[in-house]
Amino acid sequence: MYQVWLFVAPALYANEKQFVIPFVGLTAVGTLTGAAFSHYVLFPAMIGFFATFTFTGITFMPRVEEVFGLYVRMLLGMVAVFQIPTLAFFLAKMRLVTARFLWVKIKYAVLIILIVAAVLTPSPDPWNQALFAAPMFVLYLVGIGAAWLAQPKQRSKETKLRLVFTAAAIDQAWKHHRSRTRTRFRS
């Protein structure tokens, strides 16, 4: 990811170049988390599923080359998938997307997630496709949250007016309360 950053950095403004440390750090965390998820959850579940297809006279005996190839493809796929929140965060930081945009387009994201899961899954069964699609969907939602955190917080005129009216109402209520408590103590 650092090499990707070095490739992209010349096209960025000086204030955008300050994101190199968080970018490399978050991609490293996403890489480690994706690799751990693939190694400890996804791959054992998939091999266990394939092992259930043992019948009388047919024994499940996978070849090492095929299993290793499957393992590497799944590992690289999950490492790429676990970069979704990092990508959403930095695209929002650079003001290319917003959390609202990502939320509005969620139906398209679900469709794309299911298509990618179908392509990445080595078998046509829905169990393995769901096993691939579930973390992608969760990470898309985490990406929406990351984009919401990254976008600049600017209050609209409407919000400012609501704050002014709320403050005025609280002030009036406080003055009314104070005048009532003063009259009670005087009488």
C-alpha positions in Angstrom: 0.0 0.0 0.0 2.9 2.3 0.6 4.0 1.7 -3.0 0.4 2.6 -4.1 0.6 5.7 -2.0 4.0 6.7 -3.6 2.3 6.3 -7.1 -0.7 8.4 -6.2 1.1 11.0 -4.0 2.4 13.3 -6.8 -1.1 14.0 -8.0 -2.3 15.1 -4.5 -2.2 18.6 -2.9 0.0 19.2 0.1 -2.9 19.0 2.6 -3.9 15.6 1.1 -0.4 14.2 1.5 -0.7 14.3 5.3 -2.8 11.2 5.1 0.2 8.8 4.3 0.6 7.6 7.9 -3.1 6.8 8.6 -3.5 5.3 5.1 -0.6 2.9 5.5 -1.6 2.1 9.1 -5.2 1.4 8.3 -4.3 -0.7 5.2 -1.9 -2.7 7.4 -4.7 -3.3 9.9 -7.1 -4.3 7.2 -4.6 -6.6 5.6 -3.9 -8.4 8.9 -7.6 -8.6 9.8 -8.6 -9.9 6.4 -5.8 -12.5 6.5 -6.8 -13.6 10.0 -10.5 -13.9 9.0 -9.6 -15.9 5.9 -7.2 -18.2 7.8 -9.2 -18.8 11.0 -12.8 -18.5 9.9 -13.4 -18.7 6.1 -11.0 -21.4 5.0 -11.7 -23.9 7.8 -15.5 -23.5 7.2 -15.1 -24.0 3.5 -12.9 -27.1 3.8 -15.3 -28.5 6.4 -18.2 -27.9 4.0 -16.3 -29.7 1.2 -15.5 -32.6 3.6 -19.2 -33.3 4.1 -19.4 -34.6 0.5 -17.9 -37.9 1.5 -20.0 -40.9 0.4 -19.6 -44.6 0.5 -16.8 -45.5 -1.7 -15.8 -41.8 -2.3 -13.3 -40.2 0.1 -12.5 -36.5 0.3 -8.8 -36.3 -0.5 -7.9 -32.9 -1.8 -4.6 -32.3 -3.6 -2.2 -30.0 -1.8 -1.7 -27.8 -4.9 -5.4 -27.2 -5.4 -6.0 -26.5 -1.7 -3.1 -24.2 -1.5 -4.3 -22.3 -4.6 -7.7 -22.0 -3.0 -6.2 -20.8 0.2 -4.1 -18.1 -1.5 -7.0 -16.9 -3.6 -9.3 -16.6 -0.6 -6.6 -14.9 1.5 -6.0 -12.3 -1.2 -9.7 -11.8 -1.8 -10.4 -11.2 1.9 -7.4 -8.9 2.3 -8.8 -6.8 -0.6 -12.3 -6.9 0.9 -11.1 -5.8 4.3 -9.8 -2.6 2.7 -13.3 -1.3 2.1 -13.5 0.9 5.3 -10.1 2.4 4.6 -11.0 3.2 1.1 -14.3 4.7 2.1 -12.6 6.8 4.9 -10.0 8.3 2.6 -12.4 8.9 -0.3 -14.6 10.8 2.1 -11.6 12.6 3.6 -10.8 13.8 0.0 -14.5 14.7 -0.5 -15.0 12.3 -3.3 -17.9 10.4 -1.5 -20.1 11.0 1.5 -21.7 8.7 4.0 -25.1 9.8 2.6 -24.1 8.8 -0.9 -22.9 5.4 0.2 -26.1 4.9 2.2 -28.3 5.9 -0.7 -26.5 3.5 -3.0 -26.6 0.5 -0.6 -29.0 -1.5 -2.9 -26.4 -1.4 -5.6 -23.7 -2.2 -3.2 -25.6 -5.3 -2.1 -26.0 -6.4 -5.7 -22.3 -5.9 -6.4 -21.4 -7.7 -3.2 -23.4 -10.8 -4.1 -21.9 -10.8 -7.6 -18.4 -10.6 -6.3 -19.1 -13.3 -3.7 -20.5 -15.5 -6.4 -17.3 -15.0 -8.5 -14.9 -15.5 -5.6 -16.7 -18.6 -4.2 -15.1 -21.8 -5.6 -18.4 -23.7 -5.5 -22.0 -22.7 -6.6 -23.6 -23.4 -3.2 -25.3 -20.6 -1.3 -23.6 -21.4 2.0 -20.1 -20.5 0.7 -21.5 -17.5 -1.1 -23.1 -16.2 2.1 -19.8 -16.8 3.9 -18.1 -14.5 1.4 -20.9 -11.9 1.2 -21.5 -11.4 4.9 -18.2 -9.8 5.8 -18.3 -7.7 2.6 -21.7 -6.3 3.6 -20.6 -5.7 7.2 -17.5 -4.0 6.0 -19.5 -1.8 3.6 -21.6 -0.7 6.6 -18.4 0.0 8.5 -17.2 1.9 5.5 -20.3 4.1 5.7 -19.5 4.8 9.3 -15.9 5.6 8.4 -17.0 8.0 5.7 -19.3 9.7 8.2 -16.5 10.1 10.6 -14.2 11.4 7.9 -16.4 14.0 6.2 -16.1 17.5 7.4 -18.6 18.6 9.9 -20.4 21.7 8.6 -23.6 22.8 10.1 -26.3 23.8 7.6 -28.2 27.1 8.0 -31.2 25.0 9.1 -29.3 23.4 11.9 -27.9 26.8 13.0 -31.5 28.3 13.0 -32.7 25.3 15.1 -29.9 25.9 17.6 -30.8 29.6 17.8 -34.5 28.9 18.3 -33.8 26.2 20.9 -31.4 28.5 22.8 -34.0 31.3 22.8 -36.7 28.9 24.0 -34.5 27.6 26.8 -33.6 31.1 27.8 -37.3 32.2 27.9 -38.2 29.1 30.0 -35.3 29.8 32.4 -36.4 33.4 32.8 -40.0 32.3 33.4 -38.9 29.7 35.9 -36.7 32.2 37.8 -39.5 34.8 38.0 -41.9 32.2 39.3 -39.5 31.0 42.0 -38.8 34.7 43.1 -42.6 35.3 43.5 -43.0 32.2 45.6 -40.3 33.2 48.0 -41.6 36.8 48.4 -45.1 35.7 49.3 
